[in-house]
Amino acid sequence: MLLILIIAAVCVVFIAAIVILVCVRNSRKKNEDLARMNRRKQELANNQFGTNQMSQKAPIQKTMNQELDDMLSDSNTLAIPNDSLTKSILLDLYKNGVLIKSYNATVNGSIIVGRGEICDVVIHDSKISRQHFAFEYDGESLYIQDLNTKNGTIFNGVKMTHKRRVESGDKINIGDIEIVVRW
């Protein structure tokens, strides 16, 4: 009987150790993803204004934590900051011609779209990269940039090779999803 109790206790300790290891691994991966997202946003912010306009750079960008704090609890709507570099957009997602979801998003400098949970707009599709593309707003125009993805981004029927200006009604295809951008 004592042997059974000892074996049961060892099993409980073993299972607890596995649970702790899984939690630590998930936490570490989330921190790595957050750091990667922060680096990507910083790269986009640095490239957004071009080298000949460095002296006219916009006010300092918010940190990643400040942006995350500004988000509303509803994951489909992002907070709308009062800033000249802010543009509200509507993203209608279609799969096989059927509207599956709409996102109200605010581009405050830039936002990232992908399947990663740390993206500003998350789309669950295995053919979409964790960080697939970015929208950038410079105060006048909205741009889209593919983030060097494996499957690419199709913009108005053409595979993207460089940053492109976005107009209301433009179509973006990633994975099995078609996105219509409106404002």
Disulfide bonds with the S-S distance in Angstrom:
none
